[in-house]
Amino acid sequence: MATQTKFPEEITYEILYNLRVKSLSRFKCVSKRWRSIISSKEFIKRHLEKSNTDPDITRHRILLRLHHRCLQQNTVLLHSLRPLLYGPNATFDNLPQQTNLLTRVWGSCNGLTLMFVNNARLVLLNLSSRKLKIVPPFPEEGGEYAPRHDTDRFIYGLGYDESADDYKVVCIYTLSNSKPHRTQMYSSKTDSWKKIEDFDKGIVPVEDSGKFVNGKLHWLAKDENGGRDHEIVALDLVEGKYEIMARPENFSNSVPYQPILGDLGGYLSLIGHVFVSDTAGNMLDTSVWVMKEYGVRESWTKIWTLSDFHDPKNCTRGALPLCFRDNGDIAVAFGSSIVVYNGKNKLREIRGAIVNDIIESLVYVESLVSPFGDEELGH
């Protein structure tokens, strides 16, 4: 009589940890035991750690907002990051998963993405599991203010408070052009907002999404009296306090075009623009800086400059860095094309045959993290 061999549980765990979110979602139906394992807080946390530290970036994806030449409208494209950077040559024509649902993306953290849907609702969405939670209104002056897509008055960011295991949404806003800029912080754990320190440092935040790096959200801000210099302001999600971060010493700040603050592969980054002259006339040159060691001003490093890759056609379309890796690889969008460089070497190029421009990008990691937090565990 044959006997059934019990598979060691530790091996089962290791197999499951190495699976993608799509497969794990299906395998919840295998048994109650597997559903319990995959839905547990411990499993979700370790699966996320493996995804974040994957050296081959097989679980990282990129969201691109594109202007589509044929449709004359904007679309959103989701694609695995590794084949986009290192796979065979392709065009945007045959890349999968396009959607018109999203109208504005405000940031991503551990697989959760903060965005406006259909220009009306502010939501937390896991793009891998497709689970969505609507962020409620916040209380203000005896009433409620629904989060809205009014970028002159409302600026957002999404981050993670590790000490409380809590995903937090921050809204910086003004009412009737009043000063100072107020700040509300939303906790996904309590599903509620609370008022924190005002944004009141003699500068005003620039309309942009908060960049979450090293446990803090960051925004660019400028002199409220109209000066051209920009500062980097960081918000500690645990303390709810603002501070000024040091810029690169040699960063060209007072230029006609506003610098861009970013998160490139977990590094705080600044993108600056200057005019340079050559035989073809004036061109807009782009330089990318990253803070290699967080909080250390001397660690700001210029990692890429457009003038090293002189191409007048691309210069006229501008350069939009998409992602940066520790090995020095950087992906840069020029209009409808993505070019991957390492140092002064061009590695590969992917073209969008029916796309005018890449307007916006966001790199996120696949995860099982739920926008509903602990209330969904075990169900």
VEXDREN-2710 file (C-alpha; in Angstrom, 1 decimal):
% VEXDREN-2710
k/r/px/py/pz
1/MET/0.0/0.0/0.0
2/ALA/1.5/3.3/-1.1
3/THR/2.0/6.0/1.6
4/GLN/1.7/9.7/1.0
5/THR/4.9/11.7/1.5
6/LYS/4.4/14.9/3.3
7/PHE/6.2/17.8/1.6
8/PRO/8.3/19.7/4.1
9/GLU/6.6/23.0/5.0
10/GLU/9.8/25.1/4.9
11/ILE/10.2/24.0/1.2
12/THR/6.6/24.9/0.5
13/TYR/7.3/28.4/1.9
14/GLU/10.4/28.9/-0.1
15/ILE/8.6/27.9/-3.3
16/LEU/5.8/30.3/-2.6
17/TYR/8.1/33.2/-1.7
18/ASN/9.6/33.0/-5.2
19/LEU/6.3/33.1/-7.1
20/ARG/4.9/36.2/-8.7
21/VAL/1.7/37.9/-7.3
22/LYS/-0.5/36.7/-10.2
23/SER/0.4/33.0/-9.4
24/LEU/0.0/33.5/-5.6
25/SER/-3.4/35.0/-6.1
26/ARG/-4.5/31.8/-8.0
27/PHE/-2.8/29.5/-5.5
28/LYS/-4.9/30.8/-2.6
29/CYS/-7.6/28.5/-4.0
30/VAL/-5.5/25.3/-3.6
31/SER/-6.4/24.9/0.0
32/LYS/-7.4/26.7/3.2
33/ARG/-3.8/26.2/4.4
34/TRP/-2.3/27.8/1.4
35/ARG/-4.8/30.7/1.6
36/SER/-3.8/31.2/5.2
37/ILE/-0.1/31.2/4.4
38/ILE/-0.3/33.5/1.4
39/SER/-2.6/36.0/3.3
40/SER/-0.6/36.1/6.4
41/LYS/1.2/39.3/7.5
42/GLU/4.6/37.5/7.9
43/PHE/4.4/36.0/4.3
44/ILE/3.4/39.3/2.7
45/LYS/6.3/41.1/4.4
46/ARG/8.9/38.5/3.4
47/HIS/7.6/38.2/-0.1
48/LEU/7.9/42.0/-0.4
49/GLU/11.5/41.9/0.9
50/LYS/12.4/39.3/-1.8
51/SER/10.8/41.5/-4.4
52/ASN/12.5/44.7/-3.3
53/THR/16.0/43.1/-3.1
54/ASP/15.7/41.0/-6.4
55/PRO/19.0/41.8/-8.2
56/ASP/17.5/40.8/-11.5
57/ILE/14.5/43.3/-11.0
58/THR/12.1/40.6/-12.3
59/ARG/9.4/41.8/-10.0
60/HIS/9.8/45.5/-10.8
61/ARG/7.4/47.1/-13.2
62/ILE/7.2/50.5/-14.8
63/LEU/4.1/52.7/-15.4
64/LEU/4.4/55.1/-18.3
65/ARG/1.9/57.7/-19.2
66/LEU/2.1/58.3/-22.9
67/HIS/0.7/60.7/-25.5
68/HIS/-0.7/58.5/-28.3
69/ARG/-0.3/59.9/-31.8
70/CYS/-3.1/58.0/-33.4
71/LEU/-5.7/58.2/-30.7
72/GLN/-4.7/61.9/-29.8
73/GLN/-5.1/61.1/-26.1
74/ASN/-3.0/60.0/-23.2
75/THR/-2.8/56.3/-22.2
76/VAL/-1.1/54.5/-19.4
77/LEU/1.2/51.5/-20.1
78/LEU/2.3/48.9/-17.5
79/HIS/5.3/46.7/-18.3
80/SER/7.9/44.6/-16.6
81/LEU/11.1/46.6/-16.1
82/ARG/13.8/44.1/-16.9
83/PRO/12.7/43.2/-20.5
84/LEU/12.1/46.8/-21.1
85/LEU/15.7/47.6/-20.1
86/TYR/17.6/44.5/-21.3
87/GLY/15.3/42.5/-23.5
88/PRO/15.2/42.3/-27.3
89/ASN/14.5/45.4/-29.4
90/ALA/10.8/46.3/-29.4
91/THR/8.3/49.1/-30.0
92/PHE/5.5/50.4/-27.8
93/ASP/3.0/49.1/-30.4
94/ASN/3.2/45.5/-29.0
95/LEU/3.7/46.2/-25.3
96/PRO/0.7/45.0/-23.1
97/GLN/-1.6/46.4/-20.5
98/GLN/-2.8/49.8/-21.6
99/THR/-5.5/51.6/-19.7
100/ASN/-7.2/55.0/-19.7
101/LEU/-8.4/54.7/-16.1
102/LEU/-5.7/56.8/-14.4
103/THR/-5.6/60.5/-14.6
104/ARG/-2.8/61.5/-12.1
105/VAL/-0.3/59.4/-10.3
106/TRP/1.0/60.8/-6.9
107/GLY/3.5/58.1/-5.9
108/SER/4.1/54.5/-5.1
109/CYS/5.4/52.6/-2.1
110/ASN/5.9/48.8/-1.6
111/GLY/3.5/48.0/-4.4
112/LEU/0.7/50.5/-3.4
113/THR/0.2/53.4/-5.8
114/LEU/-1.6/56.7/-4.9
115/MET/-3.6/58.1/-7.8
116/PHE/-6.6/59.9/-9.0
117/VAL/-9.1/57.7/-11.0
118/ASN/-11.2/59.3/-13.7
119/ASN/-10.2/62.7/-12.4
120/ALA/-12.4/62.4/-9.3
121/ARG/-11.4/59.8/-6.7
122/LEU/-8.1/59.6/-4.8
123/VAL/-7.4/56.0/-4.3
124/LEU/-4.8/53.6/-3.0
125/LEU/-4.3/50.8/-5.6
126/ASN/-2.2/47.7/-5.8
127/LEU/-1.6/47.5/-9.5
128/SER/-0.6/43.8/-9.2
129/SER/-3.6/42.5/-7.3
130/ARG/-5.9/45.2/-8.6
131/LYS/-7.2/45.9/-5.1
132/LEU/-8.4/49.5/-4.6
133/LYS/-9.3/51.6/-1.6
134/ILE/-10.9/55.0/-1.9
135/VAL/-9.3/57.6/0.4
136/PRO/-12.0/59.4/2.4
137/PRO/-12.4/63.2/2.8
138/PHE/-10.5/65.0/5.6
139/PRO/-12.0/67.3/8.2
140/GLU/-11.2/71.0/7.9
141/GLU/-12.8/74.1/9.5
142/GLY/-15.9/72.3/10.7
143/GLY/-16.5/70.5/7.4
144/GLU/-15.0/67.9/5.1
145/TYR/-12.7/68.4/2.1
146/ALA/-12.7/65.6/-0.4
147/PRO/-9.3/65.0/-1.9
148/ARG/-9.4/66.5/-5.4
149/HIS/-7.4/66.8/-8.6
150/ASP/-6.8/70.6/-8.1
151/THR/-3.0/70.8/-8.4
152/ASP/-2.9/74.5/-7.6
153/ARG/-4.1/73.9/-4.1
154/PHE/-3.6/70.2/-3.3
155/ILE/-0.3/68.3/-3.4
156/TYR/0.1/64.7/-2.4
157/GLY/2.6/62.0/-1.4
158/LEU/2.6/58.4/-0.3
159/GLY/5.0/56.8/2.1
160/TYR/5.4/54.0/4.7
161/ASP/5.9/54.5/8.4
162/GLU/7.9/51.3/9.3
163/SER/7.7/51.9/13.1
164/ALA/3.9/51.7/13.0
165/ASP/3.6/49.4/9.9
166/ASP/1.4/52.0/8.4
167/TYR/1.0/53.5/4.9
168/LYS/0.4/57.2/5.0
169/VAL/-0.9/59.7/2.5
170/VAL/0.1/63.4/2.9
171/CYS/-1.8/66.3/1.5
172/ILE/-0.3/69.8/1.4
173/TYR/-3.0/72.4/0.6
174/THR/-4.3/76.0/0.9
175/LEU/-7.8/77.3/1.4
176/SER/-8.7/80.5/-0.4
177/ASN/-5.0/81.2/-1.0
178/SER/-4.5/81.4/2.7
179/LYS/-1.1/81.0/4.4
180/PRO/0.6/79.0/5.7
181/HIS/0.2/75.8/3.6
182/ARG/-1.6/73.3/5.8
183/THR/-0.8/69.6/6.0
184/GLN/-3.1/66.6/6.6
185/MET/-1.8/63.0/7.0
186/TYR/-3.9/60.0/6.3
187/SER/-3.3/56.6/8.0
188/SER/-4.3/53.5/6.1
189/LYS/-4.3/51.6/9.4
190/THR/-6.9/53.8/11.1
191/ASP/-8.6/55.0/7.8
192/SER/-8.5/58.6/9.1
193/TRP/-6.7/61.9/8.7
194/LYS/-5.0/64.1/11.2
195/LYS/-3.6/67.6/10.9
196/ILE/0.2/67.9/11.3
197/GLU/2.8/70.7/11.2
198/ASP/2.1/73.5/8.6
199/PHE/4.4/73.9/5.6
200/ASP/5.7/77.2/6.8
201/LYS/9.3/77.9/6.0
202/GLY/9.2/81.0/3.9
203/ILE/8.9/78.8/0.8
204/VAL/6.0/77.3/-1.1
205/PRO/5.8/73.7/-2.4
206/VAL/6.0/73.2/-6.1
207/GLU/3.2/71.3/-7.7
208/ASP/4.6/67.8/-7.8
209/SER/4.1/64.4/-6.1
210/GLY/6.1/63.7/-2.9
211/LYS/9.1/61.4/-3.4
212/PHE/9.5/58.7/-0.8
213/VAL/13.1/57.9/0.1
214/ASN/14.7/56.7/3.3
215/GLY/11.4/56.9/5.3
216/LYS/10.7/60.5/4.4
217/LEU/8.6/62.3/1.7
218/HIS/10.3/65.0/-0.3
219/TRP/9.1/68.0/-2.4
220/LEU/10.7/70.8/-4.2
221/ALA/9.8/74.3/-2.9
222/LYS/10.6/77.8/-3.9
223/ASP/10.8/81.3/-2.4
224/GLU/7.3/82.6/-1.7
225/ASN/8.4/86.0/-2.9
226/GLY/9.0/84.8/-6.4
227/GLY/12.7/83.9/-6.2
228/ARG/14.1/81.4/-8.6
229/ASP/16.1/79.2/-6.2
230/HIS/14.6/75.9/-5.2
231/GLU/14.9/74.0/-1.9
232/ILE/14.3/70.3/-1.1
233/VAL/11.9/69.9/1.8
234/ALA/11.6/66.5/3.6
235/LEU/8.7/65.4/5.9
236/ASP/9.4/62.8/8.6
237/LEU/6.4/60.5/8.6
238/VAL/6.9/59.4/12.2
239/GLU/7.4/62.8/13.7
240/GLY/5.3/64.8/11.2
241/LYS/8.0/67.5/11.0
242/TYR/9.5/69.3/8.0
243/GLU/13.2/70.0/7.4
244/ILE/15.3/71.4/4.6
245/MET/17.6/69.0/2.7
246/ALA/20.9/70.1/1.3
247/ARG/21.2/70.4/-2.5
248/PRO/24.3/69.5/-4.5
249/GLU/26.9/72.3/-4.1
250/ASN/27.4/72.7/-7.8
251/PHE/23.8/72.2/-8.8
252/SER/22.6/74.9/-11.2
253/ASN/19.5/76.1/-9.6
254/SER/18.6/79.6/-11.0
255/VAL/17.8/78.6/-14.5
256/PRO/14.8/79.3/-16.8
257/TYR/13.5/75.8/-16.3
258/GLN/12.4/74.4/-12.9
259/PRO/14.5/71.4/-11.7
260/ILE/12.8/68.1/-11.2
261/LEU/13.0/66.1/-7.9
262/GLY/12.8/62.3/-8.3
263/ASP/13.4/58.9/-6.9
264/LEU/15.7/56.9/-9.1
265/GLY/16.2/53.3/-7.8
266/GLY/15.8/54.4/-4.2
267/TYR/18.1/57.4/-4.5
268/LEU/16.9/60.9/-4.1
269/SER/17.6/62.6/-7.4
270/LEU/17.6/66.1/-9.0
271/ILE/17.3/66.8/-12.7
272/GLY/18.6/70.2/-13.8
273/HIS/18.5/72.1/-17.1
274/VAL/21.0/74.6/-18.5
275/PHE/21.4/76.3/-21.9
276/VAL/24.5/75.3/-23.8
277/SER/25.8/76.7/-27.1
278/ASP/27.3/74.9/-30.1
279/THR/27.4/75.4/-33.9
280/ALA/23.7/74.6/-34.1
281/GLY/22.8/77.3/-31.6
282/ASN/21.5/77.1/-28.0
283/MET/20.2/73.8/-26.7
284/LEU/18.8/72.7/-23.4
285/ASP/21.2/70.4/-21.6
286/THR/20.0/68.0/-18.9
287/SER/22.0/66.7/-15.9
288/VAL/21.0/64.1/-13.4
289/TRP/22.3/64.0/-9.8
290/VAL/21.7/61.4/-7.1
291/MET/22.3/61.4/-3.4
292/LYS/24.4/58.3/-3.0
293/GLU/24.4/58.4/0.8
294/TYR/21.1/59.8/2.1
295/GLY/21.5/63.0/4.1
296/VAL/25.1/63.6/3.2
297/ARG/25.5/66.6/0.9
298/GLU/28.9/65.6/-0.3
299/SER/27.4/62.3/-1.7
300/TRP/25.4/64.2/-4.4
301/THR/26.9/62.8/-7.6
302/LYS/26.3/63.8/-11.2
303/ILE/25.5/60.4/-12.9
304/TRP/24.4/61.5/-16.4
305/THR/24.6/64.5/-18.7
306/LEU/22.8/64.9/-22.0
307/SER/25.8/66.8/-23.6
308/ASP/27.8/63.5/-23.3
309/PHE/25.5/62.1/-25.9
310/HIS/25.2/65.0/-28.4
311/ASP/22.2/64.4/-30.6
312/PRO/20.4/67.6/-31.7
313/LYS/17.2/65.7/-32.6
314/ASN/16.9/64.2/-29.1
315/CYS/17.9/67.5/-27.4
316/THR/14.9/69.2/-28.9
317/ARG/12.6/66.6/-27.4
318/GLY/14.1/66.9/-23.9
319/ALA/15.3/64.1/-21.6
320/LEU/13.3/62.3/-18.9
321/PRO/15.3/59.9/-16.7
322/LEU/13.1/56.8/-15.9
323/CYS/15.2/54.7/-13.6
324/PHE/18.8/54.2/-12.3
325/ARG/20.6/51.0/-11.1
326/ASP/23.6/50.5/-8.8
327/ASN/25.6/49.1/-11.7
328/GLY/25.4/52.5/-13.4
329/ASP/22.7/51.7/-16.0
330/ILE/20.2/54.6/-16.5
331/ALA/17.1/54.6/-18.7
332/VAL/16.2/58.0/-20.3
333/ALA/13.2/58.8/-22.4
334/PHE/13.5/61.1/-25.4
335/GLY/10.1/61.9/-26.7
336/SER/8.8/58.5/-27.8
337/SER/12.1/56.6/-27.3
338/ILE/13.7/55.0/-24.3
339/VAL/17.5/54.7/-24.4
340/VAL/19.6/52.8/-21.8
341/TYR/23.1/54.0/-21.0
342/ASN/26.0/53.0/-18.8
343/GLY/28.5/55.8/-18.4
344/LYS/29.1/57.1/-21.9
345/ASN/28.0/53.9/-23.5
346/LYS/24.7/53.5/-25.2
347/LEU/23.4/50.0/-24.5
348/ARG/20.1/49.8/-26.3
349/GLU/17.0/51.7/-27.5
350/ILE/13.3/51.0/-27.7
351/ARG/11.0/53.2/-29.8
352/GLY/7.4/54.0/-29.6
353/ALA/6.2/53.9/-33.2
354/ILE/2.7/55.3/-32.4
355/VAL/3.6/57.4/-29.4
356/ASN/4.4/61.1/-29.4
357/ASP/5.9/61.5/-25.9
358/ILE/6.4/59.8/-22.6
359/ILE/4.9/62.2/-20.2
360/GLU/5.4/60.6/-16.8
361/SER/6.9/57.4/-15.3
362/LEU/6.8/55.5/-12.1
363/VAL/8.7/52.3/-11.2
364/TYR/7.0/50.1/-8.7
365/VAL/7.4/46.6/-7.2
366/GLU/4.9/43.8/-7.4
367/SER/3.6/42.9/-3.9
368/LEU/0.8/41.4/-2.0
369/VAL/0.4/44.5/0.2
370/SER/-3.2/45.4/0.6
371/PRO/-4.6/49.0/0.6
372/PHE/-7.0/47.7/3.3
373/GLY/-4.1/46.7/5.7
374/ASP/-4.7/44.4/8.6
375/GLU/-8.5/44.3/8.2
376/GLU/-8.1/42.0/5.1
377/LEU/-5.6/39.6/6.6
378/GLY/-6.8/36.0/6.8
379/HIS/-9.9/36.7/4.6
END
